[in-house]
């Protein structure tokens, strides 16, 4: 594991400092597409999904075959002609890249260079009055092996574009991180239903351990996927209402070194810090897209 850079230490201190400011005590087919270990239906066969290398967030001509687990990179340059304005008296340098974050008090933005990119830049933001403060420099994030899409469908390998709330329940195979959001440690029989024909499509479902679930498709045996799902948050895409076939199991989860099958993934150290930072009273949200798409949100 490379030694974290001074910039990395700085944003981790900034996140820690924000906990005191906010009164906080200190996640598809979404495992990495190259090591995806979901069990389909009642089969006990582990499915391996092969993927193509992604492209670097800093140059569309640079191939990133295996993004490092912890990288601090500079935030993308502001994208003229217009950047969403801050309220009077707020530092323009910390202007949000999106126009309307709704009622969020905490926001993650994931900016990708193009819709075909598999690597983007994540930043964490916190609201202070009418102003927003960036708490992190750019953090490398992986997205779908087919990039991002505003018209995602089940199994297309893209991460959905848009502004989404973070689910109120965290999950994982690892021990609790002591998060403000409630945490469920996965056990045998914990599935995510990814069968568009199922009445519980795009939902967490527990079935009796050792029995076959009543759904098939690409449904994931979450307790079996111990690398990508040490800890994860649910990105509330296609959840209200749930539209069959529009995509399921979109998580913010641990990176396994490559693009995902539709989620957003971070180096485990960065993910754990973000999950500890989430405060349900601050209505955390995440925005994904190119600079132009983010400006339109």
C-alpha positions as CSV (number, residue, x, y, z in Angstrom):
1,X,0.0,0.0,0.0
2,X,1.6,3.3,-1.0
3,X,2.2,5.9,1.7
4,X,-0.6,8.5,1.7
5,X,0.4,11.9,0.3
6,X,0.3,15.1,2.4
7,X,-2.9,16.0,0.5
8,X,-4.5,12.7,1.5
9,X,-3.6,13.4,5.2
10,X,-5.0,16.9,4.8
11,X,-8.4,15.8,3.6
12,X,-8.7,13.1,6.2
13,X,-8.0,15.8,8.9
14,X,-10.6,18.0,7.2
15,X,-13.2,15.2,7.3
16,X,-12.4,14.6,10.9
17,X,-12.7,18.3,11.7
18,X,-16.1,18.3,10.0
19,X,-17.4,15.7,12.4
20,X,-17.0,18.1,15.3
21,X,-18.6,20.9,13.3
22,X,-21.6,18.8,12.5
23,X,-21.8,17.0,15.9
24,X,-20.9,13.6,14.4
25,X,-19.1,10.9,16.3
26,X,-16.0,9.6,15.0
27,X,-21.7,0.2,-2.4
28,X,-25.2,-4.5,-9.1
29,X,-23.8,-6.0,-10.0
30,X,-21.3,-3.8,-8.4
31,X,-18.3,-5.7,-7.3
32,X,-15.4,-5.1,-9.6
33,X,-16.4,-6.5,-13.0
34,X,-13.1,-8.4,-13.2
35,X,-13.6,-10.3,-9.9
36,X,-17.4,-10.3,-9.6
37,X,-18.4,-13.3,-7.5
38,X,-22.2,-13.2,-7.6
39,X,-24.2,-16.5,-7.5
40,X,-27.0,-16.5,-10.0
41,X,-30.3,-17.9,-8.9
42,X,-29.9,-21.2,-7.2
43,X,-26.7,-22.1,-8.9
44,X,-23.5,-22.4,-6.8
45,X,-21.3,-21.5,-9.8
46,X,-19.3,-18.3,-9.3
47,X,-19.7,-16.0,-12.3
48,X,-16.6,-14.1,-13.5
49,X,-17.2,-11.0,-15.5
50,X,-14.3,-9.9,-17.7
51,X,-13.8,-6.2,-18.4
52,X,-11.8,-3.9,-20.6
53,X,-9.3,-1.5,-19.0
54,X,-10.7,1.9,-18.1
55,X,-9.2,5.3,-19.1
56,X,-7.5,7.8,-16.8
57,X,-9.4,10.7,-15.4
58,X,-6.7,13.0,-16.4
59,X,-6.4,12.1,-20.0
60,X,-8.8,10.3,-22.3
61,X,-5.8,8.8,-24.1
62,X,-4.2,7.2,-21.0
63,X,-5.1,3.6,-20.2
64,X,-5.5,2.7,-16.5
65,X,-5.3,-1.0,-16.2
66,X,-5.5,-1.2,-12.5
67,X,-6.1,2.0,-10.5
68,X,-4.0,2.1,-7.3
69,X,-6.0,1.6,-4.1
70,X,-5.2,5.1,-2.8
71,X,-4.5,8.1,-5.0
72,X,-4.8,11.8,-4.4
73,X,-5.2,13.8,-7.6
74,X,-6.0,17.4,-8.2
75,X,-9.7,18.3,-8.6
76,X,-10.7,18.8,-12.2
77,X,-10.4,22.4,-13.5
78,X,-13.6,24.5,-13.3
79,X,-15.5,24.0,-16.5
80,X,-16.5,27.3,-18.1
81,X,-18.6,29.0,-19.2
82,X,-20.8,28.9,-16.1
83,X,-20.2,27.4,-12.6
84,X,-23.1,27.3,-10.2
85,X,-22.9,30.5,-8.1
86,X,-22.4,30.5,-4.4
87,X,-24.4,32.8,-2.1
88,X,-23.0,36.3,-1.5
89,X,-19.9,36.1,0.8
90,X,-19.1,32.5,0.0
91,X,-15.6,31.8,-1.5
92,X,-16.1,31.3,-5.2
93,X,-13.2,28.8,-5.2
94,X,-15.4,26.4,-3.3
95,X,-18.4,26.6,-5.6
96,X,-20.3,23.4,-6.0
97,X,-20.1,21.8,-9.5
98,X,-23.9,21.2,-9.4
99,X,-26.7,23.7,-9.5
100,X,-29.2,22.4,-6.9
101,X,-28.2,19.9,-4.2
102,X,-31.7,19.9,-2.8
103,X,-31.9,19.6,1.0
104,X,-28.5,17.9,1.3
105,X,-26.1,19.0,4.0
106,X,-23.4,16.5,2.8
107,X,-22.7,15.9,-0.8
108,X,-20.3,13.7,-2.9
109,X,-19.6,14.6,-6.5
110,X,-18.1,12.1,-8.9
111,X,-16.9,13.9,-12.1
112,X,-15.8,11.8,-15.1
113,X,-14.0,13.3,-18.1
114,X,-16.4,11.7,-20.6
115,X,-19.3,9.2,-20.6
116,X,-17.0,6.4,-21.7
117,X,-14.5,7.0,-18.8
118,X,-14.2,4.3,-16.2
119,X,-12.3,6.5,-13.7
120,X,-13.5,9.8,-12.1
121,X,-12.7,12.3,-9.4
122,X,-14.7,12.2,-6.2
123,X,-15.0,15.2,-3.8
124,X,-16.8,15.5,-0.5
125,X,-18.7,18.7,0.3
126,X,-20.4,20.0,3.4
127,X,-22.9,22.8,3.7
128,X,-22.1,25.7,6.1
129,X,-25.0,28.1,6.1
130,X,-25.5,29.2,2.5
131,X,-22.0,28.2,1.6
132,X,-20.4,24.8,0.6
133,X,-16.9,23.8,1.6
134,X,-14.9,21.2,-0.2
135,X,-13.5,18.8,2.4
136,X,-11.3,16.7,0.1
137,X,-9.0,17.1,-2.8
138,X,-9.7,14.8,-5.8
139,X,-10.0,11.1,-4.8
140,X,-9.8,8.5,-7.5
141,X,-13.1,6.7,-8.0
142,X,-14.0,3.8,-10.3
143,X,-17.3,3.6,-12.2
144,X,-18.9,1.2,-14.6
145,X,-16.8,-0.8,-17.2
146,X,-18.9,0.9,-19.9
147,X,-18.7,4.3,-18.3
148,X,-21.7,6.3,-17.2
149,X,-25.2,6.7,-18.7
150,X,-28.3,8.8,-18.2
151,X,-30.4,5.9,-19.5
152,X,-29.1,3.0,-17.6
153,X,-30.6,-0.5,-18.0
154,X,-30.0,-3.7,-16.2
155,X,-26.7,-5.3,-16.9
156,X,-25.4,-2.6,-19.3
157,X,-22.2,-2.0,-17.3
158,X,-22.8,1.7,-16.8
159,X,-23.0,3.9,-13.7
160,X,-26.2,6.0,-13.7
161,X,-25.8,9.8,-14.2
162,X,-27.8,12.0,-11.8
163,X,-28.2,13.2,-8.2
164,X,-29.2,10.5,-5.7
165,X,-29.7,10.2,-2.0
166,X,-27.6,7.8,0.1
167,X,-29.6,4.9,1.6
168,X,-30.3,4.9,5.3
169,X,-28.7,1.5,5.9
170,X,-25.1,0.5,5.4
171,X,-24.0,-3.1,4.8
172,X,-20.9,-5.2,4.7
173,X,-19.0,-8.3,5.4
174,X,-16.5,-6.5,7.7
175,X,-17.0,-5.4,11.2
176,X,-18.9,-2.2,12.0
177,X,-17.0,1.0,11.5
178,X,-19.0,2.8,14.2
179,X,-21.0,4.8,11.7
180,X,-23.9,7.2,12.4
181,X,-25.9,5.3,9.8
182,X,-27.1,1.9,11.0
183,X,-25.0,-1.0,9.9
184,X,-26.0,-4.6,9.0
185,X,-23.2,-7.2,8.9
186,X,-24.0,-9.6,6.2
187,X,-24.8,-13.2,6.9
188,X,-25.6,-16.3,4.9
189,X,-28.8,-15.8,3.0
190,X,-28.4,-12.0,2.4
191,X,-29.1,-11.3,-1.3
192,X,-29.7,-8.3,-3.5
193,X,-32.5,-9.1,-6.0
194,X,-31.5,-8.1,-9.5
195,X,-34.1,-10.1,-11.4
196,X,-36.4,-7.6,-13.3
197,X,-39.3,-10.0,-13.2
198,X,-39.2,-10.4,-9.4
199,X,-41.6,-8.5,-7.1
200,X,-38.6,-7.6,-4.9
201,X,-36.4,-6.4,-7.7
202,X,-33.7,-3.9,-6.6
203,X,-34.1,-4.8,-2.9
204,X,-32.2,-6.4,-0.1
205,X,-33.7,-9.8,0.7
206,X,-32.8,-12.4,3.3
207,X,-33.6,-16.0,2.5
208,X,-33.0,-19.1,4.7
209,X,-29.3,-20.0,4.6
210,X,-28.7,-22.9,2.2
211,X,-31.9,-22.5,0.3
212,X,-32.4,-21.1,-3.3
213,X,-33.9,-17.7,-3.5
214,X,-37.2,-17.2,-5.4
215,X,-35.5,-14.9,-7.9
216,X,-32.7,-15.3,-10.5
217,X,-31.1,-13.0,-13.0
218,X,-27.8,-11.5,-11.8
219,X,-28.9,-11.5,-8.2
220,X,-26.0,-11.2,-5.8
221,X,-25.2,-13.4,-2.8
222,X,-23.8,-10.5,-0.8
223,X,-22.1,-12.5,1.9
224,X,-20.1,-14.3,-0.7
225,X,-18.5,-11.1,-2.1
226,X,-16.0,-10.3,0.6
227,X,-13.6,-8.1,-1.4
228,X,-15.8,-5.4,-2.9
229,X,-18.4,-5.6,-0.1
230,X,-16.4,-5.3,3.1
231,X,-18.5,-2.2,3.6
232,X,-20.9,-0.4,1.3
233,X,-23.6,2.2,1.1
234,X,-26.6,2.0,-1.2
235,X,-27.0,4.7,-3.9
236,X,-30.7,5.3,-4.2
237,X,-31.0,4.8,-7.9
238,X,-34.3,3.3,-9.3
239,X,-35.7,2.9,-5.8
240,X,-38.8,5.1,-5.7
241,X,-40.5,3.9,-7.8
242,X,-38.6,0.8,-8.8
243,X,-38.9,0.3,-12.6
244,X,-38.2,-3.2,-13.8
245,X,-35.1,-3.4,-16.0
246,X,-33.8,0.1,-15.3
247,X,-30.9,-1.1,-13.2
248,X,-30.3,-2.4,-9.7
249,X,-27.8,-2.7,-6.8
250,X,-26.0,0.5,-7.3
251,X,-23.6,0.8,-4.4
252,X,-20.7,2.9,-3.1
253,X,-18.3,0.1,-2.2
254,X,-14.6,-1.0,-1.9
255,X,-12.5,-0.9,-4.9
256,X,-10.9,-4.1,-6.1
257,X,-8.6,-2.4,-8.6
258,X,-10.7,-2.0,-11.7
259,X,-14.0,-0.7,-13.0
260,X,-17.3,-1.8,-11.6
261,X,-20.4,-3.3,-13.2
262,X,-22.3,-0.1,-12.4
263,X,-21.4,1.2,-9.0
264,X,-18.9,3.7,-7.6
265,X,-15.9,2.3,-5.8
266,X,-13.2,3.8,-3.7
267,X,-10.0,2.6,-2.0
268,X,-11.1,1.0,1.2
269,X,-9.3,3.6,3.4
270,X,-11.2,6.4,1.6
271,X,-14.5,4.6,1.6
272,X,-14.4,3.9,5.4
273,X,-13.7,7.5,6.1
274,X,-16.6,8.6,3.9
275,X,-19.0,6.1,5.5
276,X,-18.0,7.4,9.0
277,X,-18.6,10.9,7.8
278,X,-22.2,10.3,6.6
279,X,-24.7,11.8,9.0
280,X,-28.4,10.9,8.4
281,X,-29.5,14.3,9.8
282,X,-27.5,15.9,6.9
283,X,-29.3,14.0,4.2
284,X,-26.2,12.9,2.3
285,X,-26.4,12.7,-1.5
286,X,-24.1,11.8,-4.4
287,X,-24.0,13.3,-7.9
288,X,-22.4,11.5,-10.9
289,X,-21.6,12.8,-14.4
290,X,-19.4,14.8,-16.6
291,X,-18.8,18.5,-15.8
292,X,-21.5,19.5,-18.1
293,X,-24.0,16.9,-16.8
294,X,-23.2,17.9,-13.2
295,X,-23.9,21.6,-14.0
296,X,-27.3,20.6,-15.2
297,X,-28.3,18.8,-12.0
